[in-house]
Amino acid sequence: MNPPSDSLTGKVAVITGAGSGLGAASGRLLAGCGAKVALIDLDESALQKVAQEINDAGGTALALPCDVTSADGLAATVAKINQTWNRLDIVVANAGINGVWAPIDEITPEEWDRTMDINLKGVFLTVRACVPLLKEGGGGSVILMSSLMGNRMFSTSGATAYSTSKAAIVSFGRMIALELAKNSIRVNTICPGAFKTNIMQNTESRNREGLRLPVKFPEGKWPLGGEERGKPEQVARLVWFLASDLSDYITGTEVYIDGAQSLLMG
């Protein structure tokens, strides 16, 4: 069941990593609820496709190719959003990668830095670029995308850089939630488990066999789903809730959405 189609009417949202997966699903749902959505991704072709789907369905979407590790690029992109719609209400900092999963003594400094740059610095730069507009508009909602890994679950061998970056996002969210509360800006963090996206296709895994824990789950890894991973649309509904006025007294918190995976595998 989707939220009311007019629940975000008049709002403007920016979503990073919107070309696929959780970001694309969030863009579709927020637009379907009346928000104008600015979609940001490095993959221009995928981004244009999502924007076209939204516009064809009667929504309003703007495709803005941008690298979230570029402060100048994000500043120019947010300026374009302001020129187009003259406001900003919702920020979904979702862009991220799994990066390289490997033994700690085999991860290169360059591989570590790339994961941190996209997953952590990209979140910082996104929020940094958007906060002035949120302040000008009298407040809004910032939604950060973290993960179970590094927060509740530590059994994914070799994913050290990824887990570290995602754990840092939780601390970042708490810090700025307190800082920005006086500006009526709420900041919350979503920690998803495994969902049906293409992120694993872009993950480099090396020499992890000796790191794996010999644990099996004959009845499935997801108590609420058995062998079924979650759907991106389920995360999108949580994004909608945190973006909407229904969560107007919630800030500085993390919300786990994993079908109880972390309780079983943590």
TORFI-451316 format. One record per residue (C-alpha): residue number from 1; residue in one letter; x, y, z. Coordinates in nm, 4 decimals. Layout:
N
<n->NUM	res->a	x->X	y->Y	z->Z>
...
END
This chain:
266
<n->1	res->m	x->0.0000	y->0.0000	z->0.0000>
<n->2	res->n	x->0.1418	y->0.3366	z->-0.1022>
<n->3	res->p	x->0.1021	y->0.6628	z->0.0930>
<n->4	res->p	x->-0.1564	y->0.9257	z->-0.0121>
<n->5	res->s	x->-0.0809	y->1.0742	z->-0.3527>
<n->6	res->d	x->-0.1015	y->1.4320	z->-0.2218>
<n->7	res->s	x->0.0955	y->1.3852	z->0.1002>
<n->8	res->l	x->0.4048	y->1.5690	z->-0.0288>
<n->9	res->t	x->0.2376	y->1.8188	z->-0.2601>
<n->10	res->g	x->0.4342	y->2.1432	z->-0.2768>
<n->11	res->k	x->0.7542	y->1.9850	z->-0.1472>
<n->12	res->v	x->1.0856	y->1.9642	z->-0.3317>
<n->13	res->a	x->1.3165	y->1.6689	z->-0.2729>
<n->14	res->v	x->1.6710	y->1.5933	z->-0.3809>
<n->15	res->i	x->1.7829	y->1.2302	z->-0.3971>
<n->16	res->t	x->2.1383	y->1.1154	z->-0.4638>
<n->17	res->g	x->2.2136	y->0.7757	z->-0.6111>
<n->18	res->a	x->1.8765	y->0.8018	z->-0.7836>
<n->19	res->g	x->1.9668	y->0.6131	z->-1.0999>
<n->20	res->s	x->1.8872	y->0.2718	z->-0.9549>
<n->21	res->g	x->1.7957	y->0.0705	z->-0.6479>
<n->22	res->l	x->1.6797	y->0.2421	z->-0.3310>
<n->23	res->g	x->1.7325	y->0.5912	z->-0.4732>
<n->24	res->a	x->1.5245	y->0.5268	z->-0.7841>
<n->25	res->a	x->1.2456	y->0.3658	z->-0.5807>
<n->26	res->s	x->1.2456	y->0.6614	z->-0.3412>
<n->27	res->g	x->1.2315	y->0.9083	z->-0.6285>
<n->28	res->r	x->0.9334	y->0.7323	z->-0.7840>
<n->29	res->l	x->0.7417	y->0.7170	z->-0.4562>
<n->30	res->l	x->0.8088	y->1.0743	z->-0.3444>
<n->31	res->a	x->0.7085	y->1.2009	z->-0.6889>
<n->32	res->g	x->0.3986	y->0.9834	z->-0.6763>
<n->33	res->c	x->0.3078	y->1.1556	z->-0.3498>
<n->34	res->g	x->0.3258	y->1.5007	z->-0.5082>
<n->35	res->a	x->0.6856	y->1.6099	z->-0.4487>
<n->36	res->k	x->0.8991	y->1.7591	z->-0.7213>
<n->37	res->v	x->1.2130	y->1.5453	z->-0.7260>
<n->38	res->a	x->1.5669	y->1.6377	z->-0.8270>
<n->39	res->l	x->1.7481	y->1.3163	z->-0.9114>
<n->40	res->i	x->2.1270	y->1.3012	z->-0.8812>
<n->41	res->d	x->2.3514	y->1.0213	z->-1.0055>
<n->42	res->l	x->2.6786	y->0.9737	z->-1.1898>
<n->43	res->d	x->2.5130	y->0.7406	z->-1.4433>
<n->44	res->e	x->2.3388	y->0.9889	z->-1.6718>
<n->45	res->s	x->2.1670	y->0.7259	z->-1.8865>
<n->46	res->a	x->2.0104	y->0.5475	z->-1.5887>
<n->47	res->l	x->1.9180	y->0.8803	z->-1.4329>
<n->48	res->q	x->1.7397	y->1.0027	z->-1.7448>
<n->49	res->k	x->1.5440	y->0.6771	z->-1.7607>
<n->50	res->v	x->1.4160	y->0.7120	z->-1.4039>
<n->51	res->a	x->1.3269	y->1.0783	z->-1.4580>
<n->52	res->q	x->1.1400	y->0.9915	z->-1.7771>
<n->53	res->e	x->0.9417	y->0.7197	z->-1.5983>
<n->54	res->i	x->0.8383	y->0.9675	z->-1.3298>
<n->55	res->n	x->0.7439	y->1.2401	z->-1.5764>
<n->56	res->d	x->0.5519	y->0.9957	z->-1.7966>
<n->57	res->a	x->0.3540	y->0.8860	z->-1.4902>
<n->58	res->g	x->0.2466	y->1.2451	z->-1.4245>
<n->59	res->g	x->0.5123	y->1.3381	z->-1.1714>
<n->60	res->t	x->0.7774	y->1.6084	z->-1.1870>
<n->61	res->a	x->1.1414	y->1.5023	z->-1.2009>
<n->62	res->l	x->1.4643	y->1.6732	z->-1.2964>
<n->63	res->a	x->1.7677	y->1.4610	z->-1.3901>
<n->64	res->l	x->2.0919	y->1.6194	z->-1.2700>
<n->65	res->p	x->2.4071	y->1.4151	z->-1.3394>
<n->66	res->c	x->2.6628	y->1.4914	z->-1.0698>
<n->67	res->d	x->2.9512	y->1.3335	z->-0.8801>
<n->68	res->v	x->2.8738	y->1.3484	z->-0.5068>
<n->69	res->t	x->3.2449	y->1.3668	z->-0.4268>
<n->70	res->s	x->3.2667	y->1.7048	z->-0.6024>
<n->71	res->a	x->3.1877	y->2.0011	z->-0.3772>
<n->72	res->d	x->3.1756	y->2.2364	z->-0.6754>
<n->73	res->g	x->2.9557	y->2.0010	z->-0.8737>
<n->74	res->l	x->2.7066	y->1.9660	z->-0.5901>
<n->75	res->a	x->2.7005	y->2.3412	z->-0.5293>
<n->76	res->a	x->2.6173	y->2.4020	z->-0.8957>
<n->77	res->t	x->2.3541	y->2.1274	z->-0.8922>
<n->78	res->v	x->2.1796	y->2.2614	z->-0.5820>
<n->79	res->a	x->2.1885	y->2.6115	z->-0.7327>
<n->80	res->k	x->2.0103	y->2.4737	z->-1.0385>
<n->81	res->i	x->1.7439	y->2.3158	z->-0.8169>
<n->82	res->n	x->1.6918	y->2.6485	z->-0.6437>
<n->83	res->q	x->1.6679	y->2.8317	z->-0.9762>
<n->84	res->t	x->1.4108	y->2.5810	z->-1.0997>
<n->85	res->w	x->1.1851	y->2.5462	z->-0.7949>
<n->86	res->n	x->1.3029	y->2.8147	z->-0.5512>
<n->87	res->r	x->1.2914	y->2.5863	z->-0.2485>
<n->88	res->l	x->1.4131	y->2.2612	z->-0.0959>
<n->89	res->d	x->1.2374	y->2.0559	z->0.1695>
<n->90	res->i	x->1.3727	y->1.7009	z->0.1606>
<n->91	res->v	x->1.7253	y->1.5657	z->0.1176>
<n->92	res->v	x->1.7873	y->1.1939	z->0.0683>
<n->93	res->a	x->2.1631	y->1.1278	z->0.0792>
<n->94	res->n	x->2.1591	y->0.7790	z->-0.0648>
<n->95	res->a	x->2.4536	y->0.7499	z->-0.3057>
<n->96	res->g	x->2.7010	y->0.4799	z->-0.2115>
<n->97	res->i	x->2.9061	y->0.1806	z->-0.3215>
<n->98	res->n	x->3.0105	y->-0.1500	z->-0.1691>
<n->99	res->g	x->3.3626	y->-0.0958	z->-0.2960>
<n->100	res->v	x->3.6234	y->-0.3671	z->-0.2480>
<n->101	res->w	x->3.5645	y->-0.6528	z->-0.0048>
<n->102	res->a	x->3.8972	y->-0.8172	z->0.0810>
<n->103	res->p	x->4.1294	y->-0.9025	z->0.3715>
<n->104	res->i	x->4.2391	y->-0.5875	z->0.5519>
<n->105	res->d	x->4.6032	y->-0.6352	z->0.4517>
<n->106	res->e	x->4.5059	y->-0.6579	z->0.0849>
<n->107	res->i	x->4.2890	y->-0.3464	z->0.0583>
<n->108	res->t	x->4.4907	y->-0.0664	z->-0.0985>
<n->109	res->p	x->4.4811	y->0.2879	z->0.0399>
<n->110	res->e	x->4.3293	y->0.3993	z->-0.2918>
<n->111	res->e	x->4.0473	y->0.1447	z->-0.2615>
<n->112	res->w	x->3.9815	y->0.2505	z->0.0974>
<n->113	res->d	x->3.9747	y->0.6183	z->0.0022>
<n->114	res->r	x->3.7351	y->0.5633	z->-0.2877>
<n->115	res->t	x->3.4808	y->0.3921	z->-0.0621>
<n->116	res->m	x->3.5132	y->0.6633	z->0.2019>
<n->117	res->d	x->3.4955	y->0.9423	z->-0.0541>
<n->118	res->i	x->3.1690	y->0.8230	z->-0.2066>
<n->119	res->n	x->2.9945	y->0.6785	z->0.0992>
<n->120	res->l	x->3.0964	y->0.9258	z->0.3692>
<n->121	res->k	x->3.2411	y->1.2385	z->0.2119>
<n->122	res->g	x->2.9622	y->1.2289	z->-0.0471>
<n->123	res->v	x->2.7007	y->1.2377	z->0.2297>
<n->124	res->f	x->2.8790	y->1.5262	z->0.4016>
<n->125	res->l	x->2.9098	y->1.7257	z->0.0790>
<n->126	res->t	x->2.5464	y->1.6616	z->-0.0135>
<n->127	res->v	x->2.4184	y->1.7821	z->0.3231>
<n->128	res->r	x->2.6616	y->2.0736	z->0.3251>
<n->129	res->a	x->2.5349	y->2.1933	z->-0.0118>
<n->130	res->c	x->2.1663	y->2.1553	z->0.0767>
<n->131	res->v	x->2.1450	y->2.2883	z->0.4328>
<n->132	res->p	x->2.1476	y->2.6594	z->0.3386>
<n->133	res->l	x->1.8330	y->2.6117	z->0.1270>
<n->134	res->l	x->1.6628	y->2.4125	z->0.4030>
<n->135	res->k	x->1.7398	y->2.6920	z->0.6486>
<n->136	res->e	x->1.6059	y->2.9551	z->0.4104>
<n->137	res->g	x->1.2839	y->2.7592	z->0.3739>
<n->138	res->g	x->1.2289	y->2.7294	z->0.7476>
<n->139	res->g	x->1.3275	y->2.3655	z->0.7907>
<n->140	res->g	x->1.2924	y->2.0264	z->0.6321>
<n->141	res->s	x->1.3976	y->1.6639	z->0.6506>
<n->142	res->v	x->1.7390	y->1.5108	z->0.5851>
<n->143	res->i	x->1.7477	y->1.1339	z->0.5384>
<n->144	res->l	x->2.0819	y->0.9552	z->0.5357>
<n->145	res->m	x->2.1312	y->0.6031	z->0.4015>
<n->146	res->s	x->2.3572	y->0.3891	z->0.6174>
<n->147	res->s	x->2.3508	y->0.0093	z->0.6543>
<n->148	res->l	x->2.3199	y->-0.2752	z->0.9007>
<n->149	res->m	x->2.6875	y->-0.3398	z->0.8421>
<n->150	res->g	x->2.9092	y->-0.1528	z->1.0819>
<n->151	res->n	x->2.6148	y->-0.0838	z->1.3107>
<n->152	res->r	x->2.4306	y->-0.4060	z->1.3965>
<n->153	res->m	x->2.5949	y->-0.6666	z->1.1779>
<n->154	res->f	x->2.9666	y->-0.7434	z->1.1551>
<n->155	res->s	x->2.9724	y->-1.0893	z->0.9974>
<n->156	res->t	x->3.0235	y->-0.9863	z->0.6332>
<n->157	res->s	x->3.3889	y->-1.0724	z->0.5991>
<n->158	res->g	x->3.6147	y->-0.8284	z->0.4181>
<n->159	res->a	x->3.3619	y->-0.5438	z->0.3985>
<n->160	res->t	x->3.5694	y->-0.3330	z->0.6361>
<n->161	res->a	x->3.5867	y->-0.0097	z->0.4377>
<n->162	res->y	x->3.2161	y->-0.0231	z->0.3550>
<n->163	res->s	x->3.1126	y->-0.1000	z->0.7137>
<n->164	res->t	x->3.3352	y->0.1741	z->0.8540>
<n->165	res->s	x->3.1909	y->0.4317	z->0.6158>
<n->166	res->k	x->2.8349	y->0.3323	z->0.7023>
<n->167	res->a	x->2.8987	y->0.3373	z->1.0770>
<n->168	res->a	x->3.0371	y->0.6891	z->1.0453>
<n->169	res->i	x->2.7170	y->0.8043	z->0.8750>
<n->170	res->v	x->2.5211	y->0.7175	z->1.1902>
<n->171	res->s	x->2.7455	y->0.9392	z->1.4047>
<n->172	res->f	x->2.7330	y->1.2149	z->1.1443>
<n->173	res->g	x->2.3533	y->1.2022	z->1.1480>
<n->174	res->r	x->2.3311	y->1.2310	z->1.5248>
<n->175	res->m	x->2.5723	y->1.5228	z->1.5369>
<n->176	res->i	x->2.3974	y->1.7317	z->1.2754>
<n->177	res->a	x->2.0505	y->1.6408	z->1.4060>
<n->178	res->l	x->2.1299	y->1.8248	z->1.7275>
<n->179	res->e	x->2.3033	y->2.1092	z->1.5465>
<n->180	res->l	x->2.0185	y->2.1683	z->1.3007>
<n->181	res->a	x->1.7216	y->2.1155	z->1.5339>
<n->182	res->k	x->1.7047	y->2.4879	z->1.6073>
<n->183	res->n	x->1.6513	y->2.5397	z->1.2340>
<n->184	res->s	x->1.3577	y->2.2939	z->1.2308>
<n->185	res->i	x->1.5635	y->2.0539	z->1.0212>
<n->186	res->r	x->1.5183	y->1.6886	z->1.1128>
<n->187	res->v	x->1.7966	y->1.4381	z->1.0416>
<n->188	res->n	x->1.7414	y->1.0634	z->1.0517>
<n->189	res->t	x->1.9329	y->0.7640	z->0.9244>
<n->190	res->i	x->1.7991	y->0.4518	z->0.7551>
<n->191	res->c	x->1.9973	y->0.1295	z->0.8037>
<n->192	res->p	x->1.8794	y->-0.1211	z->0.5420>
<n->193	res->g	x->1.9636	y->-0.4878	z->0.5227>
<n->194	res->a	x->1.9877	y->-0.6800	z->0.1964>
<n->195	res->f	x->1.7493	y->-0.5615	z->-0.0740>
<n->196	res->k	x->1.6949	y->-0.6524	z->-0.4375>
<n->197	res->t	x->1.9216	y->-0.3964	z->-0.6031>
<n->198	res->n	x->2.2184	y->-0.4152	z->-0.8388>
<n->199	res->i	x->2.4789	y->-0.2995	z->-0.5851>
<n->200	res->m	x->2.6430	y->-0.6430	z->-0.5605>
<n->201	res->q	x->2.7098	y->-0.6403	z->-0.9347>
<n->202	res->n	x->2.9529	y->-0.3543	z->-0.8787>
<n->203	res->t	x->3.1270	y->-0.5103	z->-0.5782>
<n->204	res->e	x->3.4825	y->-0.6392	z->-0.6102>
<n->205	res->s	x->3.5385	y->-0.9394	z->-0.3838>
<n->206	res->r	x->3.8921	y->-1.0775	z->-0.3366>
<n->207	res->n	x->4.0327	y->-1.3677	z->-0.1342>
<n->208	res->r	x->3.7512	y->-1.3767	z->0.1200>
<n->209	res->e	x->3.7219	y->-1.7551	z->0.1429>
<n->210	res->g	x->3.9430	y->-1.7828	z->0.4507>
<n->211	res->l	x->3.7562	y->-1.5001	z->0.6235>
<n->212	res->r	x->3.4051	y->-1.6391	z->0.5986>
<n->213	res->l	x->3.2360	y->-1.7659	z->0.9127>
<n->214	res->p	x->3.1130	y->-2.1276	z->0.8733>
<n->215	res->v	x->2.7536	y->-2.0516	z->0.9623>
<n->216	res->k	x->2.4480	y->-2.1718	z->0.7720>
<n->217	res->f	x->2.0863	y->-2.0613	z->0.7948>
<n->218	res->p	x->1.8753	y->-2.3498	z->0.6610>
<n->219	res->e	x->1.5501	y->-2.1598	z->0.7097>
<n->220	res->g	x->1.6785	y->-1.8459	z->0.5401>
<n->221	res->k	x->1.8679	y->-1.5321	z->0.6378>
<n->222	res->w	x->1.5605	y->-1.3106	z->0.6668>
<n->223	res->p	x->1.3160	y->-1.4180	z->0.9407>
<n->224	res->l	x->1.0393	y->-1.2118	z->0.7795>
<n->225	res->g	x->1.1184	y->-1.3340	z->0.4288>
<n->226	res->g	x->1.3055	y->-1.6643	z->0.4449>
<n->227	res->e	x->1.5248	y->-1.6612	z->0.1349>
<n->228	res->e	x->1.3605	y->-1.3470	z->-0.0019>
<n->229	res->r	x->1.5456	y->-1.0182	z->0.0180>
<n->230	res->g	x->1.3462	y->-0.7023	z->0.0704>
<n->231	res->k	x->1.2177	y->-0.4845	z->-0.2117>
<n->232	res->p	x->1.3466	y->-0.1304	z->-0.2729>
<n->233	res->e	x->0.9886	y->-0.0059	z->-0.2495>
<n->234	res->q	x->0.9818	y->-0.1074	z->0.1170>
<n->235	res->v	x->1.2732	y->0.1238	z->0.1915>
<n->236	res->a	x->1.1104	y->0.3946	z->-0.0198>
<n->237	res->r	x->0.8038	y->0.3875	z->0.2051>
<n->238	res->l	x->1.0290	y->0.4465	z->0.5057>
<n->239	res->v	x->1.1941	y->0.7356	z->0.3201>
<n->240	res->w	x->0.8471	y->0.8796	z->0.2576>
<n->241	res->f	x->0.7538	y->0.8527	z->0.6264>
<n->242	res->l	x->1.0701	y->1.0319	z->0.7390>
<n->243	res->a	x->1.0186	y->1.2962	z->0.4700>
<n->244	res->s	x->0.6560	y->1.3570	z->0.5628>
<n->245	res->d	x->0.4999	y->1.5562	z->0.8439>
<n->246	res->l	x->0.4003	y->1.2301	z->1.0139>
<n->247	res->s	x->0.7567	y->1.2149	z->1.1481>
<n->248	res->d	x->0.7729	y->1.5809	z->1.2528>
<n->249	res->y	x->0.8963	y->1.5003	z->1.6062>
<n->250	res->i	x->1.1538	y->1.2399	z->1.5064>
<n->251	res->t	x->1.5179	y->1.3391	z->1.4662>
<n->252	res->g	x->1.8636	y->1.2058	z->1.5438>
<n->253	res->t	x->1.7625	y->0.8431	z->1.5235>
<n->254	res->e	x->1.8378	y->0.5349	z->1.3159>
<n->255	res->v	x->1.5703	y->0.3107	z->1.1718>
<n->256	res->y	x->1.6615	y->-0.0469	z->1.0833>
<n->257	res->i	x->1.4746	y->-0.2154	z->0.8004>
<n->258	res->d	x->1.5982	y->-0.5689	z->0.7447>
<n->259	res->g	x->1.3297	y->-0.8284	z->0.8117>
<n->260	res->a	x->1.5164	y->-0.9120	z->1.1373>
<n->261	res->q	x->1.8278	y->-1.0176	z->0.9419>
<n->262	res->s	x->2.0627	y->-0.8433	z->1.1850>
<n->263	res->l	x->1.9040	y->-1.0125	z->1.4872>
<n->264	res->l	x->1.9848	y->-1.3487	z->1.3301>
<n->265	res->m	x->2.3216	y->-1.2781	z->1.1696>
<n->266	res->g	x->2.4745	y->-0.9959	z->1.3743>
END
